[in-house]
Amino acid sequence: TYLPNMVQYLIEQKGWNPAGLKQNSIDSPCGMNTQCMIQLGNTNLKVDSIILLFNGLSSLVQTLLLTTIGSLADYGNNGPNILLAITVVSCTSQIVFLVFNETSSDYWGLAMLVCLIFQVSYGASLTFYWAYFPILAANDSKVRTARHELGVDSPDYQVIESMMRNHISTVSTAWSNIGFFSISIILIGTGFGLAAAYHTDWQSLPAYSNSIFSAICGGYWLLFSIPWFVFQKHRPGPPLPDEANYLTFGWKRGNYFFLSYIFTCTLPQTFAYLIGYFLLNDAISSTNTLTQIISNRITNFDGVLQTYLNLVQSVCSIIGCFVFLYVQKYLGWSAKTMLLISIGMTLLIPVWGCIGIKSSVVGFRQVGELWVYQAWFGLFTAPFYAYSQTMMSELIPTGHENMFFGLFGITGKLSQFFGPLVVSSITETTNARQGFIVCAICQFLPLIIIGYIDMRRAEMHIRVY
């Protein structure tokens, strides 16, 4: 989506350069290489801080939503119905953004609200899609045959099911990037069409092109989601208990889960993984936000150039996912090993950003670095999303997929709430680039935490649970 780009543009159009003589956008406009302030209530804040705080707020709202509805999806047909509803909301919010153009800076708060609705619904939809992966793996014909012949307690069966989970998760991530590639091609064609309509070159397109691109993304997602909702095989869960309340059931069940961690440690390996994932997702999401803020300024909010960069990321993501899957199958490595490799390579991104704190030449200072960043992100970070889901699926009890993946999503969203708060406070006192230091530290620690997780012991705890 291009909604965050347009939101940042509208805020900066309303903001002012603190080095100017007056605190208004007319006399002291923000520049590509200047600080930019905006009034929020009775407080003046840097635009970078506003963007980081907004992402944190989005994650907090997602946390509240997933806590409320996550566990409900395990019962009856609630899962498909919830996924359909949030998909429609997410697609619609992107299409509605067409009402915001370059003259809408006075309504940047409303634009941010629409973007918030999109981010919350989109993030929630990912969590419910992830919950299908272990269910699909368990119902695969090869896995069912192995379960019948070897028994569910057989180590050989566990390997077969684990590899199928890896396969489904990685191929799914690859296909999502094939879709990413396809929409990027469509948007590039749209960009040249808009350039012809505006009688200009694509590098000089108005910022409104970001709203147009977002609307196309919303329609694209809505169109290609139809086959899933029409042809999916429904596997209803048990009925919701009679005494359960739809608004409080998820909170009660989630509270029981966390209390079981703290007081009885029924699933200590899962708990350790969630701690590692909390830090890791915090680091990666904050790094992405920082690079997006910086790249928007480097490219001057050029929507078509951003699409070309996305094209590179999508192609490299497809390559990265399939190469990781091939290496895993060829060498017989576990999902944990592949995840650690991905984390280690992704760590180099915030480390490179740290170089830009002192250097004015490299460290996300040039457009050329953005091309390398997108390629690196695709090759090594895209597999992280696949293998983090796979490892989580190996650490949860059967029959509780939506609840545990809901908690997995909540963990990720909480990290995306606290991470931007910390980075925002650093940005407010210094500058955005200083946040890369925190991101690098938070991404290094999970290497140690996840490295010490014992998957065999985790399987024993799951059976007891």
C-alpha positions in Angstrom: 0.0 0.0 0.0 1.0 3.6 -0.5 -1.2 5.0 2.3 1.7 5.7 4.7 3.6 7.6 2.0 0.6 9.9 1.3 -0.1 10.4 5.1 3.5 11.5 5.6 3.3 13.8 2.6 0.1 15.5 3.9 1.6 15.9 7.4 4.8 17.5 6.0 2.8 19.8 3.8 1.1 21.1 6.9 4.3 21.1 8.9 7.2 23.7 9.1 10.9 23.8 9.3 11.9 24.7 12.9 15.0 26.5 11.5 12.6 29.0 9.8 11.5 32.4 11.1 7.8 31.5 11.6 6.0 28.3 12.6 3.9 27.8 9.5 4.1 25.8 6.3 4.0 28.9 4.1 6.9 31.0 5.5 9.0 28.0 6.7 8.1 25.0 4.5 9.7 21.6 5.2 12.5 20.5 2.8 13.9 17.1 1.8 16.9 17.6 4.0 15.4 19.6 6.9 13.6 18.8 10.1 9.8 19.0 10.0 7.6 19.9 12.9 3.8 19.6 13.2 1.4 20.7 15.9 -0.5 18.0 17.7 -2.9 19.4 20.3 -0.8 21.8 22.3 2.5 20.1 21.5 4.9 20.5 18.6 6.4 17.2 17.5 8.7 16.1 14.7 6.9 14.5 11.8 9.2 11.4 12.2 8.0 11.0 15.7 4.4 11.3 14.6 4.8 8.5 12.1 6.5 6.3 14.6 3.8 6.9 17.3 1.1 6.3 14.7 2.6 2.9 13.9 2.7 2.2 17.6 -0.9 3.2 18.0 -1.9 0.9 15.0 -0.2 -2.0 16.7 -1.9 -1.3 20.0 -5.3 -1.3 18.4 -4.5 -4.5 16.5 -3.5 -6.1 19.9 -6.9 -5.2 21.4 -8.7 -6.5 18.3 -6.8 -9.8 18.2 -7.3 -10.4 21.9 -11.0 -9.9 21.4 -11.6 -12.0 18.3 -8.5 -14.3 18.0 -9.8 -17.2 20.2 -13.3 -16.9 18.7 -12.0 -18.1 15.3 -11.3 -21.6 16.7 -15.1 -22.1 17.2 -17.7 -22.9 14.6 -17.4 -20.9 11.3 -16.2 -17.8 13.1 -12.7 -17.9 11.5 -13.8 -17.6 7.8 -16.5 -15.0 8.7 -14.0 -12.8 10.6 -11.4 -13.1 7.9 -14.0 -12.1 5.2 -15.1 -9.1 7.2 -11.6 -7.7 7.9 -10.5 -8.3 4.3 -13.5 -6.2 3.0 -12.7 -3.4 5.5 -9.0 -3.4 4.6 -9.6 -3.3 0.8 -12.3 -0.6 1.2 -10.1 1.7 3.3 -7.5 1.7 0.5 -10.0 2.5 -2.2 -11.6 5.3 -0.1 -8.2 7.0 0.1 -8.9 8.4 -3.4 -10.6 11.4 -1.7 -7.2 12.6 -0.4 -5.0 14.7 -2.8 -2.3 17.3 -2.5 -4.8 19.9 -1.2 -5.9 17.7 1.7 -3.2 18.7 4.1 -5.7 20.3 6.4 -7.3 16.9 6.8 -4.2 14.9 7.6 -5.7 13.6 10.8 -8.6 12.1 8.9 -6.2 10.6 6.4 -4.3 9.1 9.3 -7.5 7.6 10.7 -8.3 5.9 7.4 -4.7 4.6 7.2 -5.1 3.3 10.8 -8.3 1.3 9.8 -6.4 -0.2 6.9 -3.3 -1.1 9.0 -5.4 -2.7 11.8 -7.5 -4.8 9.5 -4.6 -5.8 7.2 -2.5 -6.9 10.2 -5.4 -8.8 11.7 -6.0 -10.6 8.3 -2.4 -11.8 8.2 -2.8 -13.5 11.6 -5.9 -15.4 10.5 -4.3 -16.5 7.3 -1.2 -17.8 9.2 -3.5 -19.8 11.4 -4.6 -21.9 8.4 -1.0 -23.1 7.7 -0.8 -25.9 10.4 -4.4 -26.9 9.6 -3.6 -27.3 5.9 -0.4 -29.2 6.7 -2.1 -31.6 9.0 -4.8 -32.3 6.4 -2.4 -32.8 3.5 -2.7 -36.3 1.9 0.9 -37.2 2.4 0.8 -36.1 6.1 -2.5 -38.0 6.7 -1.0 -41.2 5.2 2.1 -40.8 7.3 0.0 -40.3 10.4 -2.0 -43.4 9.7 1.1 -45.6 9.0 3.5 -44.2 11.5 1.4 -42.8 14.3 1.3 -39.2 15.6 4.0 -39.9 18.2 6.6 -41.2 15.6 9.7 -39.0 15.2 9.5 -39.7 11.4 6.0 -38.5 11.3 7.0 -35.3 13.2 9.7 -34.6 10.5 7.2 -35.2 7.7 4.6 -32.8 9.2 7.3 -30.2 10.0 8.6 -30.2 6.4 5.1 -29.9 5.1 4.5 -26.9 7.4 7.8 -25.4 6.1 6.7 -26.0 2.5 3.2 -24.5 2.9 4.5 -21.4 4.8 7.4 -20.8 2.4 5.5 -21.3 -0.8 2.7 -19.1 0.6 5.2 -16.3 1.2 6.7 -16.8 -2.2 3.2 -16.6 -3.8 2.4 -13.5 -1.9 5.5 -11.9 -3.4 4.5 -13.2 -6.9 1.3 -11.2 -6.2 3.4 -8.3 -5.1 5.4 -8.5 -8.3 2.2 -8.6 -10.4 0.7 -5.6 -8.8 4.0 -3.7 -9.1 3.9 -4.3 -12.9 0.3 -3.0 -13.0 1.3 0.1 -11.0 4.3 0.8 -13.2 2.0 0.7 -16.2 -0.5 2.9 -14.4 2.3 5.3 -13.5 3.2 5.8 -17.2 -0.4 6.2 -18.0 -0.7 8.9 -15.4 2.4 10.6 -16.7 0.8 10.8 -20.2 -2.5 12.1 -18.7 -0.6 14.8 -16.7 1.7 15.6 -19.7 4.8 15.0 -17.6 7.4 12.3 -16.9 6.8 9.7 -14.2 9.4 11.2 -11.9 7.3 14.4 -11.8 3.9 12.8 -11.0 1.9 14.6 -8.3 1.8 13.0 -4.8 -1.9 12.1 -5.5 -0.5 9.1 -7.5 0.1 7.5 -4.1 -3.7 7.6 -3.4 -4.4 6.2 -6.9 -1.9 3.4 -6.4 -3.4 2.5 -3.0 -6.9 2.3 -4.5 -5.6 -0.1 -7.2 -4.0 -2.2 -4.5 -7.3 -2.4 -2.6 -9.2 -3.5 -5.7 -6.5 -6.0 -6.6 -6.6 -7.6 -3.2 -10.4 -7.7 -3.1 -10.5 -9.3 -6.6 -8.0 -12.1 -5.9 -9.5 -12.8 -2.4 -12.7 -14.0 -4.0 -11.6 -17.5 -5.0 -10.4 -18.3 -1.5 -13.7 -17.3 0.1 -15.7 -19.1 -2.6 -13.7 -22.4 -2.8 -12.2 -22.8 0.6 -13.0 -26.1 2.4 -14.8 -25.3 5.7 -13.5 -27.1 8.7 -15.8 -25.9 11.5 -14.4 -25.9 15.0 -16.4 -26.9 18.1 -19.4 -24.8 19.1 -18.7 -21.8 21.4 -19.6 -22.7 25.0 -23.1 -21.6 25.9 -21.9 -19.3 28.8 -19.3 -17.6 26.6 -19.6 -13.9 25.7 -18.3 -12.9 22.3 -16.7 -9.7 23.7 -15.0 -11.2 26.7 -14.2 -14.8 25.7 -10.9 -14.0 24.0 -9.7 -12.0 26.9 -10.5 -14.7 29.4 -8.9 -17.4 27.3 -5.9 -15.3 26.6 -5.4 -14.4 30.3 -5.5 -18.1 31.1 -2.8 -18.7 28.6 -0.4 -16.1 29.9 -1.1 -17.1 33.5 -0.2 -20.7 32.6 3.1 -19.4 31.4 3.9 -17.3 34.4 2.7 -19.7 37.2 3.0 -23.2 35.8 5.3 -22.8 32.8 3.4 -25.4 30.8 4.9 -24.3 27.5 8.3 -22.7 28.4 9.8 -23.2 25.0 6.8 -21.5 23.3 7.1 -18.7 25.9 10.8 -18.2 25.2 10.1 -18.1 21.4 7.4 -15.4 21.9 10.0 -13.3 23.9 12.5 -13.7 21.1 9.9 -12.9 18.5 8.8 -9.9 20.5 12.3 -8.4 20.3 12.8 -9.5 16.7 9.6 -8.2 15.3 10.1 -4.9 17.2 13.5 -4.5 15.6 12.4 -5.4 12.0 9.2 -3.3 12.1 11.0 -0.3 13.5 13.8 -0.7 11.0 11.2 -0.8 8.2 9.6 2.4 9.5 12.9 4.2 9.8 14.0 3.2 6.3 10.6 4.2 4.9 10.7 7.6 6.5 14.3 8.2 5.1 13.5 6.8 1.7 10.4 9.0 1.3 12.7 12.0 1.7 15.4 10.6 -0.5 12.9 9.9 -3.3 10.8 13.0 -2.6 7.7 10.8 -2.3 8.1 9.5 -5.8 5.4 6.8 -6.1 6.6 5.3 -9.3 10.2 5.0 -8.1 8.9 3.4 -5.0 7.0 0.9 -7.2 10.2 0.0 -9.0 11.9 -0.5 -5.6 9.0 -2.7 -4.6 9.5 -4.7 -7.8 13.0 -5.5 -6.9 12.0 -6.6 -3.4 9.2 -8.8 -4.8 11.5 -10.6 -7.3 14.2 -11.1 -4.6 11.6 -12.3 -2.1 10.5 -15.0 -4.5 14.1 -16.0 -5.1 14.9 -15.9 -1.4 11.9 -18.0 -0.3 12.6 -20.8 -2.9 16.3 -20.8 -2.3 15.8 -21.1 1.5 13.3 -23.9 0.9 15.7 -25.7 -1.5 18.6 -25.4 0.8 16.5 -26.7 3.7 15.3 -29.8 1.9 18.7 -30.5 0.4 20.6 -30.3 3.6 17.8 -31.4 5.9 18.0 -28.4 8.2 15.3 -27.5 10.6 13.0 -24.5 10.5 14.8 -23.1 13.5 18.2 -23.2 11.7 16.8 -21.5 8.6 15.1 -18.9 10.8 18.4 -18.1 12.6 20.2 -17.7 9.2 17.5 -15.2 8.1 17.7 -13.3 11.4 21.5 -13.0 11.1 21.5 -11.7 7.6 18.6 -9.3 8.3 20.6 -7.9 11.2 23.0 -6.3 8.7 20.2 -3.8 7.7 20.1 -1.8 10.9 23.9 -2.2 11.3 24.2 -0.5 7.9 21.8 2.2 9.0 24.0 2.9 12.0 26.8 3.7 9.7 24.7 6.6 8.3 24.7 8.2 11.8 28.3 9.4 11.3 28.6 9.2 7.5 27.0 11.6 5.1 27.8 9.4 2.1 26.6 5.9 3.0 24.2 4.4 5.5 20.9 5.0 3.6 22.1 8.3 2.2 21.8 7.6 -1.6 19.0 6.3 -3.9 21.4 3.5 -4.9 21.4 2.1 -1.4 17.6 1.8 -1.5 17.9 -0.6 -4.4 20.4 -2.8 -2.5 18.2 -2.6 0.6 15.1 -3.8 -1.2 17.1 -6.7 -2.8 18.7 -7.7 0.6 15.3 -7.4 2.3 13.7 -9.7 -0.2 16.5 -12.3 -0.2 16.9 -12.7 3.5 14.0 -11.0 5.4 11.1 -12.5 3.3 12.1 -16.0 4.5 12.0 -14.8 8.1 8.2 -14.2 7.8 7.8 -17.8 6.5 10.0 -19.5 9.0 8.9 -17.5 12.0 5.3 -18.7 11.3 6.5 -22.3 10.7 8.5 -22.4 14.0 5.5 -21.0 15.9 3.2 -23.7 14.3 5.6 -26.3 15.7 5.3 -24.9 19.2 1.5 -24.9 19.6 -1.0 -27.6 20.6 -3.2 -29.1 17.9 -6.8 -27.7 17.9 -5.7 -24.3 19.3 -4.3 -22.8 16.1 -6.3 -19.6 16.0 -5.9 -18.8 19.7 -2.1 -19.4 19.6 -1.6 -17.6 16.3 -3.8 -14.8 17.7 -1.3 -14.6 20.7 1.5 -14.8 18.2 0.0 -11.8 16.4 -0.6 -10.0 19.7 3.0 -10.5 20.6 4.1 -9.0 17.3 1.7 -6.1 17.6 2.8 -5.3 21.2 6.4 -5.2 20.0 5.4 -2.9 17.2 3.7 -0.7 19.8 6.6 -0.4 22.3 9.3 -0.3 19.6 8.1 2.9 17.9 7.6 4.5 21.3 11.2 3.9 22.2 12.5 4.9 18.7 10.2 7.9 18.7 11.6 9.2 22.0 15.1 8.9 20.6 14.1 10.6 17.4 12.5 13.5 19.2 15.7 14.2 21.1 18.2 13.5 18.3 17.2 12.3 14.8 15.6 9.2 13.2 18.9 7.5 12.3 19.8 7.1 16.0 17.0 4.6 16.2 19.0 2.1 14.1 21.2 1.5 17.2 18.2 0.2 19.2 17.0 -1.9 16.2 20.4 -3.6 15.9 20.5 -4.5 19.6 17.0 -5.8 19.6 17.6 -7.9 16.6 20.8 -9.4 18.0 19.3 -10.6 21.2 16.7 -13.0 19.6 19.6 -14.9 17.9 20.7 -16.0 21.4 17.1 -16.6 22.8 15.9 -18.6 19.8 19.2 -20.4 19.5 18.7 -21.9 23.0 15.1 -23.2 22.3 15.0 -27.1 22.5 12.4 -28.3 20.0 12.4 -31.9 21.4 11.6 -30.6 24.8 8.9 -28.3 23.3 7.2 -31.3 21.7 7.0 -33.0 25.1 5.5 -29.9 26.7 2.9 -29.7 23.9 1.8 -33.3 24.5 1.3 -32.6 28.2 -0.6 -29.4 27.5 
